[in-house]
Amino acid sequence: MNDILNWILETVSGVDPVLRTLLAGLAIMLETSVLIGLVIPGDTVVIIASTGITNWIEWAALIVITILGALAGESIGFGLGRFFGPRIRASRVGGWIGRDNWRRAENYLDRRGGIAVFVSRFLPVFHSLIPLTVGMSTMSYKKFMAWTLPACTIWAAMYASVGWAAAGTYRELYERLHWAGYVFVGIIVAFTLIVVLVKFVLERSQARHMERPGDGDANTLEEAE
């Protein structure tokens, strides 16, 4: 395992730090843009990029660029929602997202406002759908940014830090411990499990805000028709 990890980490480290950081920012911009975020694993790209970090400057740069990429992506989603939201929703792509997801996003934003913007950054599907939904709402861009900025900052710091910590720990141990690779994998797996658990808890705790009385009955009738 150590040989494989050495090859992976050396490959990532061999990429120019500036290029590596910019690619991570681009991946996050695509992830947080409407629809693209449903297929582009931006978080994975950031973790991979963070394994090549060698100092605090690169760490801080990755966080800053990741935040800027996320804000750019969410701004694109907001703009698309503001000018083309109804068309997108009525299109084939909008149908692919699912009528239920559109409804739940609207309910959530209507009930929770800025909190929905903040929390959605950590929820599957909604982190891409909420910016578009906000664009179709009466919420101002300034308020949208005020709520999404701290969420993007927390998210970026988490993902940039875990990859650096895992890779740094491995590099310190691999010459002394033949099982150092398992430490690296353990850190990544533990982080992934924590993220999954947090997302599960958030989804469960916020689910009631995404539904309105009668929504379930309405959906049942629509499906029956």
Secondary structure, 3 states (H helix, E strand, C coil): CHHHHHHHHHHHHHCCHHHHHHHHHHHHHHHHCCCHHHCCCHHHHHHHHHCCCCCHHHHHHHHHHHHHHHHHHHHHHHHHHHHHHHHHHHCHHHHHHCHHHHHHHHHHHHHHCHHHHHHHCCCCCHHHHHHHHHHCCCCCHHHHHHHHHHHHHHHHHHHHHHHHHHHHHHHHHCCCCCCHHHHHHHHHHHHHHHHHHHHHHHHHHHHHHHCCCCHHHHHHHHHHC
